[in-house]
Amino acid sequence: MRKISTLLLTMSIFLLAFTCERIPTFPIGESFEMKIGERRSNETVKALLWLDEVTEDSRCPKNTNCVWAGQVKMKFRLISEDKSENSFELNLSKDKPAEAMKAINGYTYTMTAVNPYPEAGSKIKKEEYVVTLEVVEGEVVDAGTDEQ
């Protein structure tokens, strides 16, 4: 019986060590990067930011001629301290700069870059995407002059 108790205690400690993962934080007012599936938290915002997926990448590949420059869209989730969830999409496009921003609960989330940039003849794997974001306090009004 003592061996079983010791075994159960050891297994419990092992499982607890792996379930208490430390989630990286994101800064306010500074750029930071995220990858697909990554989560970041912030004590000031009291929320967990999750980069879910690429919903569209129609950017014109390097060294090609396109009728339209294209755009890249990313889906995010913001889970607040009270467990409420906001799903939103940010769109990086030269034609629609305001769609790169979303104001939620007194903070503005802005996607400023998505890398790598597409190249003709190659497909970007989801694990290769790196998104650059900035979160600032307040609601930012975009003048529509920013470029991708």
Secondary structure, DSSP 8 states (H G I E B T S, - for coil): -HHHHHHHHHHHHHHHHHHS----B--SSSEEEEETT-EEEETTTTEEEEEEEEEEE----BT---SS---EEEEEEEEETTS-EEEEEEEE-TT-GGGGEEEETTEEEEEEEEES--BTT----GGG-EEEEEEEES-----S----
